[in-house]
Amino acid sequence: MPQPDNKLRIPETLRNVKSIIGIFSAKGGVGKSAISLQLALALKDKGLKIGLVDADIYGPSQPVMLNSSPGELKLTKNEIIEPLTKEGIKFISMGLISGEKMPVIWRGPMVSGAVMQLLSQTEWGELDYLIVDTPPGTGDVQLTLLQRIPLTSAVVVTTPQKVSVSDCKKGIEMINKLDVPISGLIENMSWFQPDSMEKKYYLFGKDGGKELAKEYSLELLAQLPLVELDEDSDLQNHELLKKEFDKISTKLMDSVKNLKDKRSGGIPQINITK
């Protein structure tokens, strides 16, 4: 009698994606979406094929940062979504489906189902990395996504603030319990330093993320400052941040390579225990 197959089945649209990276934060408002975009662009600048999923259904902000609208979406003959191409990366967002002014009032299972549908019914083609900007929190939605998305690894984002660090610990514990590797931690909004001054202002405390990474033996990928922006400039093209994300993307690539050296290549087949 054949044994039942309890492994997570990879959707056909994801089978040519080499690595899926989940960007997680148990606390909202820490800059996770901006970091997801900047990381995707930094990887693209290294000549890699990159996709970005804005799965933060409660506050999808990627369409604004990438100047995109629902009217740009197209479907294939098989009712599969064709991702938009923005700044050289393939891109899809819940915000392109739910609408800019439409509040999303869904329960956990509906959110998880919608995100999985977004991932599995988008024609990604061949990608080196698919970056998933996940919803903040540590509830049923995040748990389900961690179990059902075939992640290669996760990146955790926090600010130095005590409340953020406290929530982030819960997120790390959840990820660890599901045996998803963590490639590292990014401390965002570490300080503010005006362009005209050398003094740093620690608005949200100092080194909270650095100490958290040390506590959990995670690599501290970066401590990112708050930066000044002109009216005509945007965050992803800020020179200081571009240099930082070039370093972060290199560290992520090294982490993924090391993980794949320890196991078979490609997207992992995750066992789901009943």
Summary of the structure (lengths in Angstrom):
residues: 274
radius of gyration: 18.3
end to end distance: 20.2
largest distance: 73.4
contacts: 875
relative contact order: 0.19
helix: 36%
strand: 20%
